[in-house]
Amino acid sequence: MDDFRRSNQALWDEWTRINAASQMYDLDGFKAGRCSLKALELEEVGDVQGKSLLHLQCHFGLDTLSWARRGARVTGVDFSPEAVHLAQSLSDEISIPARFVCSDLYALPEQLCEQFDIVFTSYGVLAWLSDLPRWAQIAASYVKPGGVFYIAEFHPFAMVFSDSAQATAQAPLVEYSYFDEGVIACPVQGSYADQTAATQSTTSYEWSYPLGEVVSQLISAGLRIQFLHEWPFVCYPMFHYLVEDAGGLWRLPDGVKSLPLEFSIRAVKE
């Protein structure tokens, strides 16, 4: 693991403790039966009953365990020891069978040598990948012939904009490049789930990839794209000027021309 990812690992260890206590993750509600998956993933992934599912970059496993509640045989992977420990503890506490593996994604083939009916990943995963082609190769290698790869993710076009107080829905500010220009050092203030929390880590190291590169790398890795959907909403208030709709999704205000805020891809291995 390089220094950037090692630093990010320490940050995610801190974020695990913060996020687990946050209102956003609502851990008590989850323990009581709440499903953390969004309607989009449930519809587009489909029935998982009796299927094996690998969840890459699973954080502390709420989505992983939600798939298990729907009948999947799940394995979650994350590089944060704190996250994996919490995920396994939750699995034991609420008696949902699940396996969790602590591994840097790029080292995962050294620990896990299986294939799965479904490989799933979602929301805020691509920005932490220093090598997109290798990610696509590893993800595809875990898909059984006839199996499915699925990702729902923040749209890279939306990720170019700033969430500073000076930005507005009518006049968004471009802060980052759309195209891959190498590692981006971002200042850290708390967690995305609780910006008031204190952290020892002060910087996250992230990467930006255009949507065309994501699609092309999945194809190069041997997957056939079934669909690419782009959406004018997002599951998280990524900008302070977004407005929550009746379904709990976040959109630009009425009267503002829509932009792609999220995308989803489903692909198969033939």
C-alpha positions in Angstrom: 0.0 0.0 0.0 1.4 3.4 -1.0 1.6 6.4 1.3 -1.5 8.0 -0.1 -3.7 5.0 0.5 -2.1 4.4 3.9 -3.0 7.9 4.9 -6.5 7.4 3.6 -6.8 4.2 5.6 -6.1 6.1 8.8 -8.7 8.7 7.8 -11.3 6.0 7.2 -10.5 4.4 10.6 -11.4 7.8 12.1 -14.5 8.2 9.9 -15.8 4.8 10.9 -16.1 5.9 14.5 -17.6 9.2 13.5 -20.0 7.8 10.9 -21.2 5.0 13.2 -22.4 7.6 15.7 -23.9 9.9 13.1 -27.6 10.6 12.3 -26.9 10.0 8.7 -26.0 6.3 9.2 -28.7 5.8 11.9 -27.1 2.7 13.3 -29.9 2.1 15.8 -32.5 2.2 13.1 -30.5 -0.3 11.0 -30.2 -2.7 13.9 -34.0 -2.4 14.3 -34.5 -3.5 10.6 -34.0 -0.4 8.4 -32.6 -1.2 5.0 -29.7 1.1 4.0 -30.0 0.4 0.3 -31.6 2.9 -2.0 -34.6 2.2 -4.3 -32.3 2.6 -7.3 -29.9 -0.2 -6.3 -32.7 -2.5 -5.2 -34.5 -2.1 -8.6 -31.4 -2.2 -10.8 -29.6 -5.1 -9.1 -32.8 -7.1 -8.7 -33.5 -10.3 -6.8 -30.5 -11.5 -4.8 -32.1 -14.4 -3.0 -29.7 -17.3 -2.8 -27.0 -15.5 -4.8 -23.4 -14.8 -3.7 -22.5 -11.1 -3.5 -19.2 -9.4 -3.1 -19.4 -5.8 -1.9 -16.2 -3.9 -2.6 -15.3 -0.9 -0.5 -18.1 -1.7 1.9 -17.2 0.7 4.8 -18.7 -0.8 8.0 -21.1 -3.0 6.1 -24.6 -1.6 6.4 -25.3 -2.1 2.6 -23.6 -5.5 2.8 -25.8 -6.6 5.6 -28.9 -5.1 3.9 -28.2 -7.4 0.9 -27.9 -10.3 3.3 -31.3 -9.4 4.8 -32.7 -9.8 1.2 -31.3 -13.3 0.9 -27.8 -12.9 -0.5 -24.7 -14.8 0.7 -22.5 -11.8 1.3 -18.8 -10.9 1.5 -17.8 -7.4 2.2 -14.3 -5.9 1.7 -12.8 -2.7 3.1 -9.2 -1.5 3.8 -10.1 0.0 7.2 -9.5 -2.3 10.1 -11.9 -0.3 12.2 -14.7 -0.6 9.6 -14.2 -4.3 9.1 -14.2 -4.9 12.9 -17.4 -2.9 13.3 -19.1 -4.7 10.3 -18.3 -8.1 11.7 -19.5 -7.1 15.2 -22.8 -5.9 13.7 -23.2 -9.2 11.8 -22.7 -11.1 15.0 -24.9 -8.7 17.1 -28.0 -8.8 14.9 -27.4 -12.4 13.7 -27.0 -11.7 10.0 -24.5 -14.1 8.4 -21.8 -12.3 6.6 -18.1 -12.5 5.9 -15.9 -9.4 6.0 -12.3 -9.2 4.7 -9.9 -6.4 5.6 -7.8 -5.7 2.6 -6.6 -2.9 0.4 -8.5 -3.5 -2.9 -5.4 -3.9 -4.9 -4.1 -6.6 -2.6 -7.4 -8.5 -2.5 -6.5 -11.2 -5.0 -3.9 -12.3 -2.5 -6.6 -13.0 0.1 -9.8 -13.9 -1.9 -9.8 -16.4 -4.7 -13.5 -16.9 -5.5 -16.1 -15.7 -8.0 -19.5 -14.3 -7.2 -22.9 -14.0 -8.9 -22.9 -10.2 -8.1 -20.1 -7.8 -7.5 -21.5 -4.6 -6.0 -20.0 -1.2 -5.1 -21.6 2.2 -4.5 -21.3 5.9 -3.7 -18.0 7.6 -3.1 -15.8 4.6 -4.2 -14.0 5.8 -7.4 -12.4 8.9 -5.8 -10.2 6.6 -3.6 -8.8 4.5 -6.5 -5.3 5.3 -7.6 -5.3 2.9 -10.5 -8.7 2.7 -12.3 -7.7 0.0 -14.9 -6.5 -2.3 -12.1 -9.7 -1.7 -10.2 -11.7 -2.7 -13.2 -9.6 -5.9 -13.7 -10.0 -7.0 -10.1 -13.7 -6.3 -10.0 -14.3 -8.2 -13.2 -12.2 -11.1 -12.1 -14.6 -11.7 -9.2 -17.7 -11.9 -11.5 -18.8 -15.4 -12.4 -19.5 -16.1 -16.1 -23.1 -15.0 -16.4 -22.8 -12.9 -13.3 -23.3 -9.2 -12.8 -21.2 -6.2 -11.9 -23.1 -3.1 -10.6 -22.0 0.4 -9.5 -24.1 3.4 -8.4 -21.9 6.4 -7.9 -21.7 10.2 -7.8 -21.4 11.5 -11.3 -17.9 12.7 -12.1 -19.3 15.8 -13.9 -20.9 16.9 -10.6 -17.6 16.3 -8.7 -15.9 19.2 -10.5 -18.0 21.7 -8.5 -17.2 23.4 -5.2 -19.5 23.2 -2.2 -18.1 26.5 -0.8 -20.5 29.0 0.6 -19.9 31.2 -2.4 -21.4 28.7 -4.8 -25.1 28.7 -5.6 -27.4 26.5 -7.7 -27.6 29.4 -10.3 -23.8 29.9 -10.3 -21.9 26.8 -9.3 -18.1 27.1 -9.0 -15.8 24.8 -10.8 -13.0 23.7 -8.3 -11.7 20.4 -9.8 -10.7 19.1 -13.2 -13.1 16.6 -14.9 -10.2 14.7 -16.3 -7.7 12.6 -14.4 -4.7 14.8 -13.5 -3.3 12.6 -10.7 -3.7 12.7 -7.0 -5.7 15.5 -5.4 -5.0 16.6 -1.8 -8.2 17.7 -0.2 -8.4 19.3 3.3 -10.4 17.3 5.8 -12.9 18.9 8.1 -14.7 16.2 10.1 -16.6 13.5 8.2 -19.1 13.9 5.3 -21.6 12.5 7.9 -20.6 14.9 10.6 -18.5 18.0 9.6 -18.3 19.1 13.2 -16.4 16.0 14.4 -12.7 16.3 15.2 -10.1 14.2 13.3 -6.4 13.9 13.6 -6.2 13.4 9.8 -6.1 16.7 8.0 -5.9 15.6 4.3 -7.6 13.1 2.1 -5.9 11.9 -1.2 -8.4 11.4 -4.0 -8.5 10.8 -7.8 -10.9 11.9 -10.5 -11.9 9.9 -13.6 -14.3 10.9 -16.4 -17.3 8.7 -17.0 -16.0 7.5 -20.4 -12.8 6.1 -18.7 -14.9 4.2 -16.2 -17.0 2.6 -18.9 -14.0 1.9 -21.1 -12.0 0.2 -18.3 -14.9 -2.1 -17.4 -15.2 -3.1 -21.1 -11.5 -3.7 -21.3 -11.7 -5.9 -18.3 -14.1 -8.2 -20.1 -17.5 -7.0 -19.0 -20.4 -6.2 -21.3 -22.3 -3.0 -20.3 -26.0 -3.7 -20.1 -26.8 -0.1 -19.3 -25.4 3.3 -18.2 -27.9 5.5 -16.5 -27.3 9.2 -15.6 -29.6 10.7 -13.0 -30.5 14.4 -12.0 -30.6 13.4 -8.3 -28.2 12.1 -5.7 -28.6 10.1 -2.5 -26.6 12.6 -0.4 -26.6 16.4 -0.1 -23.3 16.8 -1.8 -23.9 20.6 -2.3 -25.4 22.8 0.3 -27.9 24.2 -2.2 -29.5 20.9 -3.2 -33.1 20.3 -2.1 -34.5 17.0 -0.7 -37.5 15.6 -2.5 -40.3 13.5 -1.0 -38.3 10.3 -1.7 -35.3 11.4 0.3 -33.2 12.2 -2.9 -31.4 15.5 -3.4 -31.9 17.6 -6.5 -31.2 21.1 -7.8 -34.0 23.6 -6.9 -37.0 24.1 -9.1 -36.2 26.5 -12.0 -32.5 25.5 -12.2 -31.5 23.5 -15.3 -30.8 19.9 -14.2 -27.3 18.4 -14.2 -26.2 14.8 -13.9 -25.5 14.2 -10.2 -25.3 10.4 -10.1 -24.9 7.5 -12.5 -25.3 3.7 -12.4 -23.8 0.9 -14.5 -24.8 -2.7 -14.8 -22.5 -5.1 -16.7 -22.3 -8.8 -17.2 -19.6 -11.3 -17.8 -20.4 -13.7 -20.7 
